[in-house]
Amino acid sequence: MGNKVKTLWSTQRGLIVVAGLFVLAGAGFAAVRLVNTAPKVPTAEVKRGVFTGTMQIRGQLKALKSVILTAPAQAGQDMQILKLPASGEAVKPGDVVVEFDATKMQQTLEEKQSELKQAEAEIEQTRAQARLKAEQDTTDVMKAKFAVETARLDASQQEILSKIDGEEKKLALADAEQKLKQAETQRASDAQDAAADLEGKKQTRDKAKFEVHESQANIARLTLRAPIAGLVTLLPNFRSGNWMNPPPFRQGDQAWPGAGIVELPDLSTLEVEARVDEVDRGRLKTGLPVTVRVDAVPDKEFSARIADISTLAKIDFSGGWPFPRNFDLAIRLDQTDPRLRPGMSASIRAAVEQIPNALLIPSEASFQKSGQTVAYVLRGSKFEERPIEIARRGEGQLAVASGLKPGDRVALRDPAAGR
């Protein structure tokens, strides 16, 4: 009986030991599993530091200085565009940018040149006629002088002539002298008339010459050259029929006198223009440092400063009803890049507040569960779900008001995800 009891006790003790070994083995396996699982979830340490609150603003690049090439106002009529570069094409000073059809003006120039030639021919004809008239008048004067001399010679012989013949000779001398005066007067009058006629012809010639030069200048104005280096920006054609979204000018379009065709922005004066609402206006100030990222240049971040904030709000009709009131914002870049172009979209990040000695965690360390914000705190080899309160949200970081303490390690992704 005693042996049976001992044997039974030994058997039970062996089973207990074996069961214990299984339990220990399972616990060890579980511990190893948890230890191996925990490091697979990235964590971050809760630290105290300066929380920086940022504001994100959208804007676009704009050149402070630019040159607009316009259709010549002197044309007086619509002009067809024969040559026009593509938008974004680089040009150098002196390059031909726009050419208009000069056919009609060329015809006008030819007409004016013909008028000029005719006026010059009339001047030469008037001069020739004046020379002939002057020669004839000079001949007449010389004849009259000869007649006077002859009459005077005849009159000097009155002592040997009869009294009647002597008187006749005196009358003949007086008549010859009168004719000489008339000839000289006629010559002077003809000279004045010729000079006046020639002056009139010269005025006609000068007017024709001016019109030729003006026509040549108008033709030259039909070729627009770049006064500065820049990139071509085609301006909208408001006569295209689409008032809401007019397309840019194209080759073959008709341009009216004074119409802006091309804008050449000065790339050294690029800045970012944006708009902010009334709430954010109070959080910004002139001179505040900001960073700018241009969508088309993703590999570079530009430092900049707020150069100007408008004092008066403007209604933004593109913002939907009710139309919001926004403030214009000008942001000046501290450096530039040859890849930057006017019209490119940009994101502006401004640091608008700083909280010292704040409890900080990465933004990805907070999760929404059952309507509340939680964090997963590492305890040994396990993560503990803990409700937290967020004081501020910034770019890439959160300021925690309660629920965590410095030194805690929090999960950067949900530990239960993917199990």
PALUMKE-854807 format. One line per 5 residues: number of its first residue (from 1); their letters; for each residue x, y, z of C-alpha. Coordinates in steps of 0.25 Angstrom, whole numbers, plus 5000, padded with zeros to 4 digits. Example, Ala and Ser with C-alpha at 12.3 -4.5 7.8 and 13.67 -1.06 7.14 Angstrom:
% PALUMKE-854807
1> AS> 5049,4982,5031  5055,4996,5029
This chain:
% PALUMKE-854807
1> MGNKV> 5000,5000,5000  5011,5009,5004  5019,5006,4991  5006,5009,4983  5005,5022,4990
6> KTLWS> 5019,5026,4987  5018,5022,4973  5006,5030,4971  5012,5042,4977  5024,5041,4969
11> TQRGL> 5016,5040,4956  5008,5052,4960  5020,5060,4963  5026,5056,4950  5014,5061,4943
16> IVVAG> 5014,5074,4951  5029,5076,4947  5026,5073,4932  5014,5083,4932  5023,5093,4939
21> LFVLA> 5033,5091,4928  5023,5093,4918  5017,5106,4925  5031,5112,4926  5034,5108,4911
26> GAGFA> 5021,5115,4907  5024,5127,4915  5038,5128,4910  5033,5126,4896  5023,5137,4898
31> AVRLV> 5034,5146,4904  5043,5144,4892  5031,5147,4883  5028,5160,4890  5042,5164,4891
36> NTAPK> 5044,5161,4876  5031,5168,4872  5033,5181,4880  5045,5186,4872  5038,5184,4859
41> VPTAE> 5029,5196,4863  5037,5209,4861  5037,5218,4874  5041,5232,4878  5044,5238,4891
46> VKRGV> 5036,5248,4897  5044,5261,4900  5043,5275,4904  5047,5286,4895  5042,5298,4887
51> FTGTM> 5029,5296,4879  5029,5304,4866  5015,5307,4861  5015,5309,4846  5005,5314,4835
56> QIRGQ> 5004,5309,4821  5000,5318,4810  4999,5316,4795  5004,5327,4785  5011,5328,4772
61> LKALK> 5023,5335,4766  5022,5349,4760  5033,5358,4755  5033,5372,4761  5038,5378,4748
66> SVILT> 5034,5374,4734  5033,5380,4720  5021,5379,4712  5022,5379,4697  5009,5386,4691
71> APAQA> 5004,5387,4677  5008,5400,4671  4997,5411,4674  5001,5419,4661  4996,5408,4652
76> GQDMQ> 4982,5412,4654  4976,5399,4650  4976,5384,4654  4989,5377,4651  4991,5362,4648
81> ILKLP> 5002,5355,4656  5012,5348,4646  5022,5344,4656  5021,5340,4671  5030,5332,4680
86> ASGEA> 5025,5321,4689  5022,5325,4704  5034,5322,4712  5044,5324,4701  5056,5331,4706
91> VKPGD> 5060,5344,4698  5072,5353,4698  5072,5368,4697  5070,5372,4682  5064,5359,4678
96> VVVEF> 5051,5360,4670  5039,5356,4678  5027,5360,4670  5025,5363,4655  5012,5369,4649
101> DATKM> 5007,5369,4635  5013,5381,4628  5006,5379,4615  4997,5391,4616  5007,5400,4622
106> QQTLE> 5017,5396,4611  5007,5401,4601  5005,5414,4608  5020,5416,4608  5021,5413,4593
111> EKQSE> 5010,5424,4591  5018,5434,4600  5031,5431,4593  5024,5434,4580  5019,5447,4585
116> LKQAE> 5032,5450,4590  5039,5448,4576  5028,5456,4569  5030,5467,4579  5045,5467,4577
121> AEIEQ> 5043,5467,4562  5033,5479,4563  5044,5486,4571  5054,5484,4559  5044,5488,4549
126> TRAQA> 5041,5501,4557  5055,5504,4558  5057,5502,4543  5046,5511,4540  5051,5521,4550
131> RLKAE> 5064,5521,4543  5058,5523,4529  5049,5534,4534  5061,5541,4541  5070,5540,4529
136> QDTTD> 5058,5546,4520  5056,5557,4531  5071,5560,4531  5071,5561,4516  5060,5570,4516
141> VMKAK> 5067,5579,4526  5079,5579,4518  5071,5583,4505  5064,5594,4513  5078,5599,4518
146> FAVET> 5083,5599,4504  5071,5606,4499  5073,5617,4510  5087,5619,4506  5083,5620,4492
151> ARLDA> 5073,5630,4495  5082,5638,4504  5092,5639,4493  5082,5644,4483  5077,5654,4493
156> SQQEI> 5091,5659,4495  5091,5664,4481  5079,5673,4483  5088,5685,4481  5090,5682,4467
161> LSKID> 5076,5677,4464  5063,5685,4463  5055,5689,4475  5044,5679,4471  5054,5668,4469
166> GEEKK> 5061,5671,4482  5048,5670,4490  5045,5657,4483  5059,5651,4487  5056,5655,4501
171> LALAD> 5043,5648,4501  5049,5636,4495  5059,5636,4506  5049,5637,4517  5041,5626,4511
176> AEQKL> 5053,5617,4510  5057,5620,4525  5042,5617,4529  5043,5604,4521  5056,5601,4529
181> KQAET> 5050,5603,4542  5038,5594,4538  5048,5583,4533  5056,5584,4546  5043,5584,4554
186> QRASD> 5038,5572,4546  5051,5564,4549  5050,5567,4564  5035,5562,4564  5038,5550,4556
191> AQDAA> 5049,5546,4565  5040,5548,4577  5029,5540,4571  5039,5529,4567  5045,5529,4581
196> ADLEG> 5031,5528,4587  5027,5517,4577  5040,5509,4580  5037,5510,4595  5023,5505,4593
201> KKQTR> 5029,5493,4585  5039,5491,4596  5029,5490,4607  5021,5480,4599  5034,5472,4597
206> DKAKF> 5037,5473,4612  5023,5469,4616  5024,5457,4607  5038,5454,4612  5032,5454,4627
211> EVHES> 5021,5445,4623  5031,5435,4616  5040,5435,4629  5027,5433,4637  5023,5422,4629
216> QANIA> 5037,5415,4630  5036,5417,4645  5022,5411,4646  5027,5399,4638  5039,5398,4647
221> RLTLR> 5029,5399,4659  5022,5386,4654  5035,5378,4658  5035,5378,4673  5049,5375,4679
226> APIAG> 5053,5370,4693  5059,5382,4701  5063,5373,4712  5067,5358,4714  5055,5350,4719
231> LVTLL> 5045,5339,4717  5033,5341,4708  5020,5342,4714  5008,5343,4704  4997,5352,4709
236> PNFRS> 4982,5349,4708  4975,5352,4695  4962,5359,4701  4956,5360,4687  4956,5344,4685
241> GNWMN> 4941,5344,4690  4944,5337,4703  4943,5348,4713  4944,5338,4725  4957,5331,4721
246> PPPFR> 4963,5338,4709  4974,5330,4702  4987,5336,4700  4991,5343,4686  4995,5333,4675
251> QGDQA> 5001,5335,4661  4990,5339,4652  4982,5347,4662  4978,5361,4660  4983,5371,4670
256> WPGAG> 4977,5385,4672  4986,5397,4674  4992,5398,4688  4989,5384,4691  4999,5377,4700
261> IVELP> 5004,5364,4693  5016,5359,4701  5021,5362,4715  5036,5360,4718  5038,5359,4733
266> DLSTL> 5051,5363,4739  5055,5349,4746  5064,5356,4756  5052,5363,4762  5044,5350,4765
271> EVEAR> 5035,5350,4778  5024,5342,4783  5010,5348,4784  4999,5341,4792  4986,5345,4800
276> VDEVD> 4983,5342,4814  4969,5343,4821  4966,5353,4832  4969,5342,4843  4983,5339,4838
281> RGRLK> 4986,5354,4835  4988,5356,4850  4998,5345,4852  5007,5351,4841  5016,5363,4841
286> TGLPV> 5026,5370,4831  5040,5364,4832  5036,5350,4837  5045,5340,4832  5038,5329,4824
291> TVRVD> 5042,5317,4815  5037,5315,4801  5036,5303,4793  5033,5304,4778  5025,5293,4772
296> AVPDK> 5033,5292,4759  5046,5292,4767  5044,5281,4778  5058,5279,4781  5061,5293,4787
301> EFSAR> 5055,5301,4798  5057,5316,4798  5058,5325,4810  5050,5338,4809  5044,5349,4817
306> IADIS> 5030,5356,4817  5032,5369,4810  5019,5375,4810  5005,5372,4815  4993,5380,4810
311> TLAKI> 4986,5389,4820  4973,5388,4813  4965,5375,4811  4960,5372,4797  4949,5363,4793
316> DFSGG> 4953,5350,4786  4942,5347,4776  4948,5334,4773  4946,5329,4787  4932,5325,4786
321> WPFPR> 4919,5331,4792  4920,5338,4802  4932,5345,4796  4943,5345,4806  4952,5357,4809
326> NFDLA> 4967,5355,4808  4979,5362,4809  4991,5363,4799  5004,5357,4803  5017,5360,4797
331> IRLDQ> 5029,5351,4800  5043,5354,4795  5053,5343,4792  5067,5343,4798  5072,5336,4786
336> TDPRL> 5068,5332,4773  5069,5320,4763  5070,5320,4748  5058,5310,4748  5049,5320,4754
341> RPGMS> 5038,5325,4745  5027,5335,4747  5013,5328,4750  5019,5316,4757  5011,5312,4769
346> ASIRA> 5018,5312,4782  5016,5308,4797  5020,5317,4808  5023,5312,4822  5023,5323,4833
351> AVEQI> 5027,5321,4847  5016,5329,4854  5018,5324,4869  5028,5318,4878  5025,5311,4892
356> PNALL> 5037,5308,4900  5038,5296,4909  5027,5288,4902  5025,5273,4902  5027,5269,4888
361> IPSEA> 5024,5256,4880  5024,5254,4865  5011,5256,4858  5011,5241,4854  5011,5237,4869
366> SFQKS> 4996,5241,4871  4984,5232,4867  4969,5234,4867  4962,5223,4874  4947,5223,4878
371> GQTVA> 4946,5238,4877  4959,5241,4885  4973,5244,4883  4983,5233,4888  4997,5229,4888
376> YVLRG> 5004,5216,4890  5014,5216,4901  5025,5205,4901  5024,5197,4914  5035,5186,4915
381> SKFEE> 5032,5178,4902  5017,5183,4901  5010,5196,4897  5000,5202,4906  4989,5210,4899
386> RPIEI> 4988,5224,4906  4979,5236,4904  4986,5249,4902  4982,5263,4900  4988,5272,4889
391> ARRGE> 4991,5286,4892  4997,5290,4878  4999,5284,4865  5010,5288,4856  5018,5283,4844
396> GQLAV> 5023,5269,4848  5021,5271,4863  5011,5272,4873  5011,5279,4887  5005,5270,4897
401> ASGLK> 4997,5276,4909  4995,5263,4917  4996,5248,4916  5011,5247,4914  5024,5250,4921
406> PGDRV> 5038,5253,4917  5045,5240,4914  5033,5232,4910  5035,5224,4897  5023,5225,4887
411> ALRDP> 5020,5216,4875  5020,5223,4862  5010,5214,4856  4998,5206,4862  5005,5193,4868
416> AAGR> 4992,5185,4866  4992,5189,4851  4995,5176,4842  4993,5166,4854
